[in-house]
Amino acid sequence: MGVGKALAIGTGVALGAAATSMVALGLWLHDPIDTPEHVARECQVVAAIEAYRLGRFDEAWAAEPMEIRRAEAVEGVPSRWRAVGDTPLKLRLVGWALNWAKPRQAVPIDCDAVLDAAGVPKAVGNGMSLPVERLHSFDRTRYSRAVFFPGGRYALISHTHCGERRRASFDNGWDYDTDTDLWRFDGKAWRPAEQRSVLANYNSPAYKYPARCFSPGYGG
């Protein structure tokens, strides 16, 4: 076989592989996210994150005038995940691909049944069952829809946290922030691979109910 023929065959194989990869990537980018299987996987990720988040608050918080509620909604698309200088190249590429692949629109989904099955409590703290108006702090959270990397080992998802404080005249108002998380499935459970804050913290200058954080214009 001549050199020219070998190069031609090699080039053909390379182009064929590239074309196949592009077709596969194109099919992935247009894969519908509202299928039952996709929604079930998303809810599993949300349940894993919520169990991890609420699990950090033990019974000692029950005697405090505070309440942290589990995810109230799963809606919208993830905010952009931004890598920084110490982010490994592999995670940079995964994050870039997921940012590129995320849908422009996504309908809300209901993950309550999966959260219940995972044993995630509806709220922690506020063991005294105080009304919201008497709590020193009151936190709410919602999640975006998740985007999965081919193979399903990585997921990109954002969570928006809204907290209200009523501790003193100089510390009274609400905080709002959004983080975008890159999670990895290790074969047994979903665990954080990387986290990036994607919006600055917003501190209210005066007393506001936390519902304002989830109003139009404050949703991230």
N, C-alpha and C positions, 0 to 999 in steps of 0.2 A: 504494500500500500504506500503510495507516494505521500510526501509531506503535505502537499496541497490538499489531497483528499482527506488525510487525517485531520488537518486543521478545519476543513469544511465540516466533517462529521462532528468534531469537538464543538465547533461553533453552533451547529444545529442542535446538539444535545443541550448546550448551555441555554440557547434561546428557548428551546422547548421547556426546559425546567423553569426558566424565568416566566414564560407565558403561563405555565401551569400554576406557579406560585401566585401570579397576579390574579388569575381566575379564582383561585381559592381565597385570596385576600378579598377580592371583590364580593364573593358570595358571603364571606364573613361580615363584611361591612354592611351588607344589606340584609343580614339575618334578622328576621322580626324578633323584637324583644318582648312582645306581649303574648307569647305562647305559654301554656301552662307550665311546661318544663323550665323555661327561662325564669318565669315569675317565682316558681318554687325555689330555684337556686338563689335568686336575689333575696328572698325572705330568709333563707338559711344564713346568708351573709349578715343581714340585718340582725338576726337573732344572736349570732355569734358576737357581733360588736356590742349589742346591748347587754348580753350576759357579761361580757368583759368589762363594760363601762359601769354597770350597776353593781357588779360584784365587788368593786373597790370600796363600796360603802357598807360597812358592817353594822351590827346592831347598835354600836355606840352612837350612831347618828339618830337612832330612834327617839332619844330623849331630847334632841335638839329641835327648835322650831324651824325646821326646813323640810322641803320636799323636792325630790328629784324624780320626775316622771319618765317612764320609758317612751320610746318612739311613738309619736302621735300620728305620723303620716309618712308615706314613702311616695314621693312625687318629684317631678322635674328631672333634669339631667345633671350629672356631676359637674362641678366647677373644674376649671383647668388645673391639672396637677403640674406644678412647677418643680423641676429638679434644682438642686443647689450643688455647690462645688464638690461636696463629699459623697454625692449620690453615685453608687456604682453604675457603670455603663449599662449593664443588663437592665437595671431598673429604669434608667433613663429611656432606653429603647422601648421597654414595656409601657411606661407612662406616656411616651410620645404616641405610640400606636393606639393606645386606648383613648387618648385625647382626640385623635384623628377619627376614631371609629364611633365615638359616642353619638347617639341619635340627637337630632335637633329638637324633637318633641317626644314626650313619653307620657302615657296616661298614668294616673295614680293607681297604686295597687294596695291591697289590704293584707298585711302580714300578721294580724293579731292572732290568728289560729296557730301559726308557726311559733310566734313568741310565747304563747300559752304552753304549747307542747314542749318547748325548750325550758320551761320553768322560769322564764323571765318575769319578775314581779311587775305589777302595773306602776308601782312607785316604791321608793325607799325613803326612809326618814319620816318625820311627822308622826311618830308613834303616839303622840298625844291627840291626834285627829283634830288639830286646830283648823279653823277656817283659813282660806288663803290669805285673807286680809290681816291675819295675826301672825303669819309666818315671817321670819327674818329673811329667808331666801326661798325662792320658788323657781325651779328650772324645768324647761321644756326642750324637747329635741325632735327634729324631723330629719329624714334621710332623703337623698336623691335616689333615683333608679340606679341600678348597677350596670356596668359594662364589663364583660368578661373577655379575657385574652383567649385566643384559640387553644384548646386543650383544657380550659376551665380552671387553671391553677392560679391565675391572677384576676383580681376584680378591682375596678375603680369605682369608688362611691364617695359621696360627700355627706357630711352631717352638719346641720345648722343648730346651734345651741343658743337658747335665749334664757337669760337669768335675770331675776328681779331681786333687788336688795332693799331692805328696810331696816338697816341696823342703826343708823344715826343720821342726823341732818346732813353730814358731810359724806355719807355713804348711802345714798338713797336714789335708786333709779334702776335702769336695766342695762345689761350687757348683751351684745349680739356678736357672734362670730361664726365663721364657716371653715371647716377643715376638710380637705380632700385626702382620703386614705387609699393607699395601694395595699390590698390584702392578698395573702398567698395561702393556698390550701396545701397543707403538708402531708396529706393522705389520711389524716384523722380529723383535723379541725382547721378552721380559718384563723390565721394569725396575722398581725400587722407586719407588712413588709417595709412600709415607709409611710410617713405622714407629713403633710405640708399644710400650713395655714395659708389659705388663698384669699382671705379678706382681712382687713384690719379690724381690730376690735372697736366696736362702737359703744361708747358710754353715754347714757342719757344724762342730761344736766338736772333732771327733776324726776319726781315720782311718776312712773308710767306702769300700767299693767303689762305683763309680758305678752299678751295677745298682740300688741302692736308690732312685735318683732316678726310675726308671721303674717302681717297684713301686706297687701300689694306694695311693692317698693322696698320691703325689708326682707324679702324672701331669698336673696342671693341669686 
